[in-house]
């Protein structure tokens, strides 16, 4: 880990972007939409969770109405995303907490909090872990948080940016320290692309990797 200074991580990102391209940060959802979408995507694929989110949004364009809707109705709308009972409870409970504490069905109040405080607040919600909180803050608000999914975790571990004993929860903080402010979204999306195209879980394509000379797991080469 000592090798990976913030400058070296920046250069890694630049080099990976030469083959994967640079991803521009363009928010797809507002913070509340991102939160609900993230909860639906847990243990699911985009192909299943995004249609479920669309059905939910069409049925309840007002989040306040969704908060008090019959749970059975919500379950039926999101069933295809998997774990519908658990996710329905998490979504509705989260919406009720937000409405009760802030008097509105939105997360605009997070903009007035520091990133650590906003993260801490989101983690109080049911069904929200470090990755979901990081996605909401990074994707919807442009904050300096690094969402750590399976690809980001695997690639960062193999490169040695993360220590052998670090788990995914701790990885969020470590990577936030190692990545330059302003490059969180690019780092997250680029490592995902690298994990999907070259640094595969079982048979990584090390010979084609442009940063193999910096990889801590040279036995994979």
N, C-alpha and C positions, 0 to 999 in steps of 0.2 A: 504493500500500500504506500510505502514511503516514496516510491518512484513517481506515483501519480499526483503531482502537484496540479493546481488549478490550470496552469499554463499548458501542461502536458495533456490534460483532459481536453482542453480547448483544441489543441493540435490534433488529437485523436478524432474529435468531432469533425474538424475541417477535412481530414483525410478520408473519413468514412463518407462524408457528403460528396466527395469527388466521384464516388461510384453510385451512391444512393440518391443523390440530389438533396437540396436544402428544402426543408419543410417550413412553410410560412405559417405563423400562428394566426388563424382566422377563426374566431369563436363560432362554433356551430349552434350552441344553445346559450340561453341565459343561465345563471347559476342554479336556479331551481330546476329547470329542465335537465341540466347536466346531472344534478343530484339524483333525480328520479330515474333518468336513463342509466346511470351507473349502478343503482341498486338492482334494476332489472337485468343488467348485463352480467351480474355475478354468477359464476358457474354456468355461463351460457355463451352462445355465439352471437355475433352481431346479426347474423341472418335470422335468429330467433328473437333476440331482445328488441331490436329496432322496430319491427312490425308491432310488437306488443306495446311499445312506447307510443307508437302512432295511434293504435286503437284506443289506448288509455287517454291520450290527449284529445282525440276527436270526441270521445264520450264525455270527457270532463275538461273543457277549455278553462274552467275556473278551478284552481287548485283547492279553494275553500270548499267547493262542492265535493271534490274527491275525498277530502279529509273526513267527511261525515257520511259518505256513501255506504251502502251495505257492503260488508266485506265480501260476501258471496259474488256480488257484481264485479268487484275489482278482480277477484280471483279468476273469474271466467274470462275477463279481458286479457289477462296476462299469463294465462296457463301455459301457453306455448314457450314462454321464456324459462320455464322450469321453476321449481320450488315456489309455486304461486301463493300458497298460504303464508309462508314465511315472508315473502317479498311484499305481499299485500299489507301485512301487519306493519312491516318496517316503513313502508311508504306512508300509510295513513297515520301511524303514530308520529313519524317525523313531521308531517304536515301539521298535525295538531299542536305539537310542541312549538313549532315555528310561529304558528298563528297566535297561540296563547302568550308566548314570551315577547313577541314583537308586533302583534296587532296587524299583521299583513301576511299574505301568502307569497312572500318572496324572500330572497336572501340578500337584499341590498344592504342590510345592516353590516354584513361582513366587510364591506368596502371601508368601513370606518375602524376596523380592527387590524392590528398587525398580523402578519402571516402566521406566526406561532399561535396567537390568540384565536384567529379564525380557524386554524386547524384544530385547536383544543375544543372549540365550540362544536365543530362538525362531528368530532369523534364521540360526542355525547349522544348522538342520534343513533337509534337502533339500525343495525345493518350497515353502519358506516365505519370502515376501518381506515388505516393510513392511505391505502391506494385510492379509495373513493374520495376521501378528503382532498388528496393531492390532485386528483383529476379535476374536481370541481374548481379548485383555486387556480390551477394552471390553465386548464382549457377555457373556462368561462370568465376568468378574471385576470389572466396573464400574470399570476403571481409566480414567485420563484419557488416552486415545489416540483419534485421529480416523481411522477407516478411510477411505481416499480411493479411491472407485471412480470410474467414468467420469462419473457425474452430479455428484458432489461436486466433482470436479476442474473440470469444465466451468463449473458455476455459480460456484464460487469465483474462477475465472479471469475470467469475464465481469464479475463484480462488482468485481474489482480487489483482492480480499483476497489473492490470489496474484499474484506478479509474472509478467510475460510470459515470463521465462526459466526459471521454476521448473518442474521436472518433477514427476511424481507421487511419486517417492521423497522429494524435499525437501518436498513439500506436507504430508506428515504432520507434520513438525516445525513448520512455519510455522503450520499451523492449530491445533496443540496449544498454541502460544503465544498465539494470537489468541482462542481460545475459553475462556470461564470454566471453572474446575474444577467438575465436577458437571454440565456441559452437553454433554459430548462425544457421548453417545449421541443426545441430542435434535438436536444440530447435524447429525450424520451422517445421521440418518433424515429430517430435515426437508429438507435440501438434495437428498436423493435424490427425495423427493416433488415438490419444486419442479422438478427437472430432468425428471421424468417427465411432469408435468402442464402446465407452462408454459414453462420454459426449455429447450425442445427443442434438439437438436443442430443441425438444419437450419433450422427455421422457428420460432424462439422467439416465444411470444405476448406480446410486450412490452407491448401496449396493456392487457392484463389483469393485468400484473405489479404487485403492491402495493409493490414496492421499486425500480421502474424509475428513480425520481429519484436513487437512489444507485448506479446501475449505471455502471461505468466505460466500458462499450461502448455509448454512447448512439447510435452509428450503426445499432445494431440496431433502434432504436425506430421 
